[in-house]
């Protein structure tokens, strides 16, 4: 009886802890910041900050326009900005080419239902804690700090 109670308690504890981790990740995996600028100016300010920082801008495109071409209507504009710091990318890809699926980093600029403009991004620091080695070090220290600085420069404090 004590063995069964222990196993049941252990399973319950693991399920609770797993649920807590999932809930935490859902609320913290994506970071959102409201922009004080209009939509097009937000996109332009972010692109300019990326260039000034010496990062690459592999692509910047309207996701809502692409969906409209596929005859799918999105009620508000969404724009994706891809950014990549070449030295960080090279360090990660040297030993972890399978991580290329997370590259390049992407910022999303979108209009809220109330017309406000927002910028969202993956929480790179949190993702860096999930991975070890060069991936964790680059994402946690290098990329997370630089992305934050880019957004602050573009949108202000």
C-alpha positions, 0 to 999 in steps of 0.5 A, spaced: 500 500 500 505 504 501 509 503 495 502 504 491 501 511 494 508 513 493 508 511 486 501 515 485 504 521 489 510 521 485 506 521 478 501 526 481 507 531 483 511 530 476 504 531 472 503 537 476 510 540 475 510 538 468 503 542 467 507 548 471 512 548 466 508 548 460 504 554 463 510 558 465 513 557 457 506 559 454 506 565 458 513 567 457 516 564 451 513 570 446 515 577 448 510 582 446 512 590 446 507 595 444 510 600 439 509 608 440 510 608 432 505 607 427 505 600 423 510 602 417 514 607 422 515 601 426 518 596 421 522 602 418 525 603 425 527 596 427 530 595 420 534 601 421 536 599 428 538 592 425 543 595 420 546 600 424 548 594 429 551 590 423 546 585 423 544 582 417 537 583 415 535 576 410 528 578 409 522 583 411 516 581 408 508 582 409 505 576 412 498 579 411 500 580 404 502 573 402 496 570 405 492 575 401 495 572 395 493 565 397 486 568 398 486 568 406 484 574 409 487 577 415 483 583 418 490 586 421 497 587 418 502 583 420 510 584 418 515 579 419 523 581 420 528 576 420 535 578 423 541 575 424 548 576 427 553 572 422 558 571 428 553 568 433 550 564 427 557 561 425 558 559 432 552 556 433 552 552 426 559 550 427 557 544 432 549 544 431 547 545 424 540 542 426 539 548 430 538 552 423 531 551 424 531 556 429 535 561 424 534 567 423 531 570 429 524 573 427 521 579 429 513 580 428 510 587 427 502 587 428 496 591 429 492 589 435 484 589 434 484 596 437 489 599 432 495 599 436 502 596 434 506 591 437 512 587 436 513 580 438 519 576 438 521 569 441 524 569 448 531 568 446 534 568 453 529 563 456 530 559 450 538 559 451 536 556 458 533 550 455 539 549 450 546 547 453 553 549 450 554 554 445 547 554 443 545 556 450 551 561 451 550 565 444 542 565 445 542 567 452 548 572 452 549 574 445 543 574 442 538 576 447 542 582 449 543 585 442 535 584 440 533 587 447 538 593 445 535 593 438 528 594 440 530 599 445 533 603 440 528 603 435 522 604 439 525 608 445 524 606 452 
